[in-house]
Amino acid sequence: MTDAGAAGAGIIGATAVEVRRRLLSMVERGALQPGQKLPVERELAVTLGVSRSTLRQALAAMEAAGTVRRVPGRGGGTFIAASKVDRDLSRIVGVPMLLRDQGFTAGSRVIRVGVTTAGPEAAEALNVSESDFIIDLVRIRLADGAPISLEHAMFPAELVPGLPERELGGSLYELLDREYRLRPDEAMEHIEVVSATADEALILGIDPGAALISIKRTTRAADGTAFEYSHDLFRADRTRISVRVKGSPSTEKARLRGRVVEHLPGP
């Protein structure tokens, strides 16, 4: 986090900025691990050679940035926050690969799987009729054993016969490619921030009303067949969204590229 990033916690002094930098450096080096509880303020202030008020300023800035979290109560304290998962929207990859590429241990728990009729929303996304059968799959995605997202995926039943009987704990995209020759070529995603319901909060281990990143996705194969419609809810406190974009050339550059420029001899 840059110095300006501390604005969420108010302006902090130069000494507090330096303390924050030292603590962040310890996190980056692995001297402080995600989930680790920091010493009590008195001990930590002595270790760092600063006053407790300066330490509190640094910790408040780190809490505002999501680097630490404070838990009240007798068993509480200040903890190093778990690392965030970078959800890169520029690639169509399954969550297991996404997690493995970032050094997390990926896991899944199947909540339910079955066959049902599509209904209006899934029917429109998958280009089927509302009475057509779909495979309905709900799973919890885990990062290093902790819930990171709640995934609800639907597939036209005629495209994936026998899917509910298969092993569904790993990457669905790898399974669909291997068993059904369905490979994602294009995906349309709609993203918004929503509040967790009581049930969603219980499943994901967060407080009711906590922020979730809602991603609704329709995935198509190279021939244009829509084979997946999903609604994923990612914990906002554990997820960062990234997008890679390329700028188009300026009007002047584009005009010059399509024009022959003559070099005229001087007088």
N, C-alpha and C positions, 0 to 999 in steps of 0.2 A: 504494500500500500504506500503511495506517495504521501508526502507531508500534507498535501491538500486533501488527501483522503481522510484525514482525521477530522475534517470539518463536521462530520456527523456527530462527533462527540464534543464539539466545541473546539476553540483554539487552545492548543496546549503549548507549554513552554519548551524552550530548546533542550533543556535537560530531559524532560519527559519524552521528547522526540528521539533523543539518543537512547534512552532506556527501551523505548519501543523497537528501535532498530536492533538493539542487542538481543532482545527477546525473539524478534523475527529471525535473526541470524541463527539463533539456537534451534529454532524450529526447522529452518532450511537445512542445517547440518545434521539434523536427527538427534541432537542432544535433548530436545524436547519432542516427545512423540504424541501423535493424535490420541486424545482420550486421557493423557497424563494430567494428574492434578498438580498444580503449582503449590509450592510451600505457602504457608500463611503469609500475609502481607508483611508482618514484622520481620520474619526471617528473610523473605525475598528482598526487602528493602536493604537490610544489612548486607546481604550477599552482593547486591548491585551497587552498594555505596551511595544510596540516595534516600531522601526522606520518604515517608509513607504517602504524603500528599502527592509528591511527584510520581511515585509508583502508581497511585490510583489514577492519575491523569493518563499515564501510558496504557494501563489496562482498560480504561474506559474507551480510549481510541481503538484499541485492539478488539474490544467487544463490539464496537460499532461496525468494524470491518469484518466481523465474523471469525476472527482468528482465535479468540477465546470465548468461552461461554461461562456464565456465572450461575451456579446452582445454589439457591438459598436453603437454609435449614442446617441441622446439626451434621448431617452427612454430606453437606454441600461443599462449595469452594469454587475456585477458579480452575477451569480445565482447558487444555489445548483442544480446540475444535477439530473435528474430523476433517480430513481433506475433502475438497469438493470434486465432484465428477464433472469433467468437461464434456458437455453434450454438443458435439460438433454437427451442426445441421447441414454442413456442406458435403457430408458423406452419408450413404445409406448403409449402415452397418447395424448389426444386432447389439443389444446391450452387453452380452458377454464379451464380444470382441472390443467394444468400447472400453469396458472396464479393464480387460487384460492389457490393452495398449497403454493404459495409464498406471499399471502396476498394482491394481486391485485384484483381489480374489473374487471371482464372480460366482454367484449362486442363485438358485431359483426355488420357489415353493409353489406348487400348483394348488390354487384355491378351489377351482372347479373347471371341469371340461365336459362338454356335452353337445348334443345336436338340438337345434331349435329353429324356429322360423325367423326370417331376417328382420321383419319390422321395417318401418319407414326409413329411418336414418341409415341403417346398414344396407338396405336395399338400394338406396340412391347411390351410396358410395361404391358398392360392389357391382352395380348395374345388373341386379337381379330383381325378381318380383318379391313383394313382401311375404308371400307364402312359401317362397323357396327356402330350402334348408341350408343352414350355415353351421359351421363348427364354432362354438363359443368357448373361449379359453381365458381364464383369469389367473394371473400369477403374481407373486411378489418377487421382485428382483432384489438381490442382496449384493452389497459391496463390502468385502471383508467381514461377512457374517451379519451386517446390519442392513435393515430395509432401506432401499434407496428409491424404489418406485413401485407403483401398483399398475399392472399392465392388463388391459382388457383387449384381446385380439379376436377378430372374427374373419372366417374364411368361407367362400362358397363350398358347400359340402361336396359337390360333384368334382371339384378340382383336387380335393385332398382326401380321397376315400381311406378310411381306416386311421385317420390322424389321431383321434382320441385314444387309440390303443398303443400308440407309439410312446417312446420315452420323450417327455416334454420338458425335461429339466435343463436342457442346454440351449444352444442357439437355434431358434426357429428358422431363421434364414438358411442356415447350413442344412437343417433337416429338410426344408422345402426344396432346396436345390438338389440335394442328394436323392430324395425319394420321389419327388414329383416334377423335377425339372422346372421349378418355378424360381426364377432369379430376379431380385429387385433391379429394375432399370430406372424407374422414376418414382418419386414420392412427393405428394402434396401434403404439407403440414400446416396446421393452424394452431397457434400458440397463444395462450392467455394465462394470467395468474388467477387462481381461484382459492377459496378457503376450504380447508379440510373439514369434512363432515365428521361426526362422532365415530362412525364405523371406519372411515378412512384413517382417522387419527390413531385409532386403536391398532389397526393393521400396520401402520408405518411407524408407530412409536413416537408420535408427536402430540402436541396439544390440539384439541378441537379448535378450529378457526385459524390454525397456522397456515402459512402460505404454501401453495402447491403450484408447480408449473404444469399446466394442462396442455398436452400435445395430442391433437387428433390427426391421424395420418391415413392416407389412402395410398397404397403401394401398387404399382403396375409393373408387369413384365415387359420385355422388349416389344412384344406384339401388341401392347396396349391393354392386355387383360388385367383388370383390377382383381387381385387375389388376396389382398389384406386390407381390412379396415380396423384400425386400433385406436384406443384412447388410453394414453399413458399419463399417470400422475406422478411427477417427480418431486421429491422433497426440495423445496426452494433453498433450504439451509445447507443442502449437500450438493447442489447442482449449479453449474455455470453454463450459460448458453454461448456458443461461439458460432460465427458465420464467416466464411471467407467469400469476399466479393472482389470482382475485378472492375475497375472503372473503364468506361468507354472513352475513346480518344476525344479530345476537344474538337469543337466544330472547325476551328482553324486548322488543326493538324489533319483532320479528315479531309478538308478541302484541299490542302496542299498535297496530300498523298495521291489525290486523283487528278493532279494537274501537272502539266509539263512546264517546268520553269526554264526559260532560255537565259543563257549567259551572253550578254551583249558585249562586244568589245568596247573598250573605252575610246575616247576621242583621240 
